[in-house]
Amino acid sequence: MNILVIGAGGVGIGLATSVASQGANVSIYARGKTAKAIKENGIKRCGLFTHYEIGEIPVYESYEEIPKSHFDYIFICSKTTANEDIAENLNRNRDILKESTKIIIFQNGFGNDEHYLKYFTKKQVFSARVITGFTRPERHISEVTVYTEPILLGSLQGENPDSLQEIADLITASGIKCEITTEVDKYLWAKMLYNCTLNPLGAILDVTYGQLTENPYTLDIMNSIIDEIFEVIKTSPYETLWDSPDEYRDIFYSKLVPDTYNHYSSTHQDIKKKIPTEIDSLNGKVIQLGKLNNVNVKTNEFIYNLIKAIESTF
């Protein structure tokens, strides 16, 4: 099995190491210092679960270098801000894919498959729900820092995900449980509820997820974000795992936030690095669907605008 991983951050390095440790032939698309570090050191997964090191791994710094008709799977593990560029490049260089190649999107947010569906069929494009925490302490190393539930693979377009079982089996065999599902939309919206409520607000205030729950003012903001997202889901062709905002809040405050109390969000990390955030795929997607379905999402809009204001200073 030949797999190309695009995006050599914590998730990309972590998944690349996972499937390579179980015998898959893995290549990585990376550039600059990251490509150099992987070429010199290979890749490594540490932290929770089994530790693995892969000594040598092909690294490509341009699409022109990538072998033709070679890959069975493309893992998209980049920031969502790169999706338009990646989708266009894969289309321009589609001779690196086989007719049966499948693209699996391992990213935050919702609707990221839309960029790839401009060029590829519904039978080729799949999505993953990842709530395992990966960080990158060094450019070639991924550390698994948090695990709460399995990685889930499926289709937002109603396609049968059974063909992804071999990928799920490889990841599971590496120590991180992974499953296929016909309801990936429900789980992605569950992740959206969590990320949209915590991610930008924690970044704006420079605090951990747990600290947000200890302030009555931030509690009001988070509760409003949750209410608005449920209204958006209700008027959209999507579902999630809870019937009401109150039902979700029960598990959010009793389980989900306490399990990640000391966590700083990816948006927080991006702002510290002064790079564009993934806010358009998070609260931005809520705003888009809210406008489409005439739902008031003023709190999501306010949070979104604050992040965009911070980004404008970079």
PyMOL commands that set and color helices and strands:
alter all, ss='L'
color gray80, all
select helices_A, chain A and resi 10-20+32-41+63-65+80-92+94-96+113-117+162-173+184-205+209-212+216-235+245-259+266-273+279-281+283-292+298-311
alter helices_A, ss='H'
color red, helices_A
select strands_A, chain A and resi 2-6+25-29+43-47+52-54+59-60+71-76+97-105+125-129+133-138+141-146+151-154+178-180
alter strands_A, ss='S'
color yellow, strands_A
deselect
rebuild
show_as cartoon
